[in-house]
């Protein structure tokens, strides 16, 4: 997924929902997002990720559940491309 302002909008939306985690570009042109938070907030964020901001072109979203981490993340940030 990619689009104009996608990552900035993602950070804003995740923070508004009280989520922790990060968003970053991948070298293949996709965007990767890690979310931590209340299940209903994560669900709302996943719905938003399918649409993104107004000029975004989202081709697909592939959610993957991960094991619960030993430590919780603090805040939501934009990370460098990996």
C-alpha positions in Angstrom: 0.0 0.0 0.0 1.2 3.5 -0.7 0.0 6.9 -1.3 0.4 10.6 -0.9 0.7 11.3 2.9 -0.1 7.8 3.8 2.4 7.4 6.6 1.8 10.8 8.1 -2.0 10.1 8.1 -1.4 6.7 9.5 0.6 8.1 12.5 -2.1 10.7 13.1 -5.0 8.1 13.0 -3.1 5.6 15.2 -2.3 8.2 17.8 -6.0 9.4 17.8 -7.1 5.8 18.5 -4.6 5.5 21.3 -2.5 2.8 19.5 1.2 2.1 19.9 3.5 0.9 17.2 5.0 2.2 14.0 4.7 2.6 10.3 7.5 2.5 7.7 8.1 2.2 4.0 9.6 -1.1 2.7 12.2 -1.1 -0.1 9.7 -3.0 -2.3 7.3 0.0 -2.3 4.9 -1.4 0.3 4.2 0.1 3.7 4.5 -2.0 6.9 2.5 -1.1 10.1 2.8 -2.6 13.6 -0.2 -2.0 15.9 -0.5 -2.5 19.6 -3.6 -1.6 21.6 -7.2 -2.4 22.4 -8.8 -4.8 20.0 -11.6 -2.4 18.9 -9.0 0.3 18.3 -6.9 -2.1 16.2 -10.0 -3.1 14.3 -10.8 0.5 13.5 -7.3 1.1 12.4 -7.3 -2.0 10.1 -10.5 -0.6 8.5 -8.8 2.7 8.0 -5.7 1.1 6.5 -7.8 -0.4 3.7 -8.8 3.2 2.6 -6.0 5.5 3.8 -6.1 9.2 3.3 -8.0 10.8 0.3 -5.2 10.5 -2.3 -3.9 7.0 -1.3 -4.0 4.0 -3.5 -4.3 0.9 -1.3 -4.0 -2.3 -3.3 -4.2 -4.7 -0.4 -3.8 -5.1 3.3 -2.5 -8.3 4.7 -3.0 -8.5 8.5 -0.8 -10.9 10.5 -1.3 -11.6 14.2 1.9 -11.8 16.2 2.5 -13.3 19.6 2.0 -10.8 22.5 5.3 -9.1 23.1 7.2 -9.1 26.4 7.1 -5.3 26.6 4.5 -2.8 25.4 5.5 -0.1 22.9 5.2 3.5 23.9 3.5 5.8 21.4 3.2 5.5 17.6 6.0 6.6 15.3 7.2 6.8 11.7 10.3 4.6 11.2 12.9 4.8 8.5 12.6 2.6 5.4 13.7 -0.9 5.8 
